[in-house]
Amino acid sequence: MLNKKFALLVLTGVFAATAGAKPTVEETIRKRVEPKLGKDVKIESIKKTPYGGLYEIRAHGDIVYTDKRGKYLFFGNVINAQTQRNLTKERVEQINMIKFSELPFEHALKQVKGDGKRMMAIFEDPNCGYCKRFRQTTLKEIDNVTVYTFMYNILSEDSSVKSKNIWCAPDRNKAWDDWMIDNKAAPVAAAACASPNEKVFELGRKLHIEGTPAIFFADGSRIPGAIDTKGLEAKFASLGTPGKPAKPAAAVAAAAPAAVAKK
């Protein structure tokens, strides 16, 4: 009986200590900051950084910073003053890397130019002006590439209709180029024809794609926005051995803004 009473007292003490324990830094930050990030935005991770006592908050594929009490929020880039490295940009690129080989290529259009050795995947909306200019210039001039195009409908109500018509056309690639380059619409799809519109939309949301074009490369890196031929060639030249991360590409031209989905 005495042993049972002693065990009960010990357990009571443990529960009391647990109930009175102070929240961890991560718990404090999550409780105070998450409600401030916007509706339905969830914090994916909280990590202490090696600079300035800041904590990195990952949410929806982006990064913000806070102090250990979650009292202040810092939006923007952290730059190493000595090396001029944009630490925030490098970190965002790192966390947004994908496994290129795991993309559902069966839901994409496929175009091979030249030997097709260099691979890229592009998420485009049929109503995206930047996408059209990118296809009319850069993709027209580039060679020796395999281009997978995912029709990602986020800009207009009729984007899904146009994408379905193109997907159901006898020659999908021609129908896509006819529309994006020559503004020639594809014929209306048969009602029974199924398209991967919903699956591609879900994939884009999973990859945190907010605008088009969004370009992915075989090493898993991405460029959010259109890029000129010189910049794209520099990007390809910067890529390391397949399966390894790309080397920093200082020569890559800044990407043009992407067409962003309406909130």
C-alpha positions in Angstrom: 0.0 0.0 0.0 2.8 2.4 0.9 4.5 1.8 -2.4 1.3 2.5 -4.3 0.8 5.8 -2.4 4.4 6.8 -3.1 4.0 6.0 -6.8 0.9 8.1 -6.9 2.7 11.1 -5.2 5.5 10.8 -7.8 3.1 10.8 -10.7 1.2 13.7 -9.2 4.4 15.7 -9.0 5.4 14.9 -12.5 2.0 16.0 -13.9 2.2 19.2 -11.8 5.7 20.0 -13.1 4.6 19.4 -16.6 1.5 21.6 -16.3 3.7 24.4 -14.9 6.5 24.0 -17.5 7.3 27.1 -19.5 6.6 26.9 -23.2 9.6 26.4 -25.5 10.8 29.2 -27.7 9.3 27.4 -30.7 5.9 27.1 -29.0 5.9 30.7 -28.1 6.8 31.8 -31.6 4.2 29.6 -33.2 1.5 30.8 -30.8 2.2 34.5 -31.3 3.3 34.6 -34.9 1.1 32.1 -36.8 -2.1 34.1 -36.4 -0.3 37.2 -37.9 0.7 35.5 -41.1 -2.6 35.4 -42.8 -5.7 33.2 -43.1 -4.9 29.5 -43.4 -1.1 30.1 -43.4 0.6 27.5 -41.2 4.1 27.6 -40.0 6.1 24.7 -41.4 9.2 25.0 -39.3 11.0 27.3 -36.8 14.8 27.3 -36.7 17.3 29.4 -34.9 19.7 31.1 -37.3 23.4 31.7 -36.7 23.0 35.5 -37.2 21.6 38.2 -34.9 19.7 35.8 -32.6 17.0 35.6 -35.2 14.7 32.7 -35.7 13.7 31.6 -39.2 10.1 30.9 -39.8 9.1 28.8 -42.9 5.6 29.3 -44.1 4.1 28.7 -47.6 7.5 28.3 -49.2 8.8 31.6 -47.9 10.8 32.8 -45.0 10.3 35.5 -42.3 12.3 36.2 -39.2 11.4 36.9 -35.6 13.0 37.2 -32.1 12.8 34.5 -29.5 9.7 36.0 -28.0 7.8 36.3 -31.3 7.4 40.0 -30.6 8.9 41.4 -33.8 8.6 40.2 -37.4 11.3 40.9 -40.0 10.5 40.7 -43.7 13.2 40.9 -46.2 16.7 39.6 -47.0 19.6 39.0 -44.7 22.8 39.9 -46.5 26.3 38.9 -45.3 28.1 42.3 -45.3 31.5 40.8 -45.9 30.7 38.4 -48.7 27.6 40.1 -50.1 25.8 36.7 -50.1 22.1 36.9 -49.9 21.5 34.4 -47.1 17.8 34.6 -47.3 17.7 34.1 -51.1 20.0 31.0 -50.8 17.8 29.6 -48.0 14.6 30.1 -49.9 16.1 28.4 -53.0 17.2 25.5 -50.8 13.9 24.8 -49.1 12.0 25.2 -52.5 14.1 22.5 -54.2 12.1 19.7 -55.7 12.8 16.2 -57.0 12.6 16.8 -60.7 12.3 13.1 -61.5 9.2 12.8 -59.4 7.1 15.3 -61.3 4.1 13.7 -63.0 5.3 14.2 -66.6 2.3 12.3 -67.9 0.3 15.4 -67.1 2.5 17.7 -69.1 3.1 18.5 -72.7 6.5 17.4 -74.0 8.6 19.1 -76.5 12.1 17.9 -77.6 14.5 20.2 -79.4 17.9 19.1 -80.7 19.4 16.3 -78.6 17.0 17.1 -75.7 19.7 16.5 -73.1 18.9 19.6 -71.0 15.6 19.3 -69.2 13.2 21.9 -67.8 9.6 21.9 -66.6 7.5 25.0 -66.9 4.2 25.8 -65.3 2.3 28.2 -67.5 -1.2 29.7 -67.7 -2.7 30.0 -71.2 -3.7 33.6 -70.3 -0.2 34.6 -69.0 1.4 37.3 -71.1 4.9 36.7 -69.7 4.5 33.0 -70.6 3.6 33.9 -74.2 6.6 36.3 -74.6 8.9 33.7 -73.0 7.7 31.1 -75.5 7.8 33.5 -78.4 11.5 34.5 -77.7 13.6 32.4 -75.3 12.1 29.0 -76.0 12.1 29.7 -79.7 15.8 30.5 -79.6 17.1 27.8 -77.2 18.1 24.4 -78.5 19.0 20.9 -77.2 16.3 20.9 -74.5 13.4 18.8 -73.4 10.6 21.0 -72.2 7.7 19.7 -70.1 4.8 22.2 -69.9 2.3 21.9 -67.1 -0.8 24.0 -67.9 -1.4 25.6 -64.5 -4.7 27.5 -64.5 -4.6 30.3 -61.9 -5.1 33.6 -63.8 -8.6 33.7 -65.3 -11.9 31.8 -65.1 -11.5 30.5 -68.7 -7.9 29.3 -68.2 -9.1 25.8 -67.4 -11.3 25.7 -70.5 -8.5 26.8 -72.8 -6.2 24.2 -71.2 -8.7 21.4 -71.6 -9.3 22.3 -75.3 -5.5 22.2 -75.9 -5.0 19.0 -74.0 -7.8 17.3 -75.9 -6.6 18.5 -79.3 -5.2 15.9 -81.8 -1.7 17.5 -81.5 -1.4 19.0 -78.0 2.0 20.6 -78.6 0.9 22.3 -81.8 -2.3 23.5 -80.2 -0.4 25.0 -77.3 2.1 26.8 -79.6 -0.8 27.9 -81.9 -2.4 29.6 -78.9 0.7 30.9 -77.1 2.6 32.1 -80.2 -0.1 32.9 -82.8 -3.2 33.4 -80.6 -5.0 30.7 -82.5 -7.5 29.0 -80.2 -7.9 25.2 -80.1 -11.2 23.6 -81.0 -13.7 23.0 -78.3 -12.9 19.7 -76.5 -15.4 16.9 -76.4 -17.3 16.7 -73.1 -16.0 13.2 -72.4 -12.4 14.2 -72.8 -10.6 14.2 -69.5 -7.8 16.7 -68.7 -5.2 16.8 -65.9 -6.2 20.3 -64.9 -7.2 19.6 -61.3 -4.1 17.4 -60.7 -1.8 20.0 -62.1 -3.5 22.7 -60.0 -3.0 20.6 -56.8 0.6 20.0 -57.7 1.3 23.7 -58.2 -0.2 24.6 -54.9 1.9 21.9 -53.2 5.0 23.4 -54.8 3.9 26.9 -53.7 3.7 28.3 -57.2 2.0 31.7 -57.0 2.7 33.0 -60.5 3.5 31.9 -64.0 5.8 31.1 -65.6 7.6 29.0 -63.0 10.6 27.1 -64.4 12.1 24.0 -62.8 15.4 22.4 -63.7 16.8 18.8 -63.4 18.8 19.7 -60.3 15.5 20.7 -58.5 16.1 24.4 -58.6 13.5 26.9 -59.9 13.3 30.4 -61.5 10.0 32.2 -60.7 9.3 34.2 -63.8 10.4 34.5 -67.4 14.1 34.7 -68.4 15.9 35.7 -71.6 18.0 33.3 -73.7 21.3 34.5 -72.3 20.1 34.0 -68.8 18.7 30.6 -69.5 21.9 29.5 -71.2 23.9 30.7 -68.1 21.5 28.8 -65.8 22.1 25.6 -67.8 25.8 26.2 -67.7 25.7 26.6 -64.0 24.1 23.2 -63.3 26.3 20.6 -61.8 26.3 16.8 -62.3 22.8 15.4 -62.5 21.5 14.6 -59.1 23.7 17.2 -57.3 22.8 20.8 -56.4 23.6 23.5 -58.9 26.5 25.8 -58.3 25.6 29.5 -57.6 24.9 31.1 -61.0 26.0 34.7 -60.5 25.7 35.3 -64.3 22.1 34.3 -64.5 20.0 37.3 -65.5 17.2 38.4 -63.2 13.9 36.8 -64.1 11.1 38.9 -65.3 8.1 39.1 -63.0 5.7 36.2 -63.1 2.0 36.7 -63.7 0.5 36.2 -60.2 -2.7 34.6 -59.4 -5.5 36.7 -58.1 -6.0 36.3 -54.3 
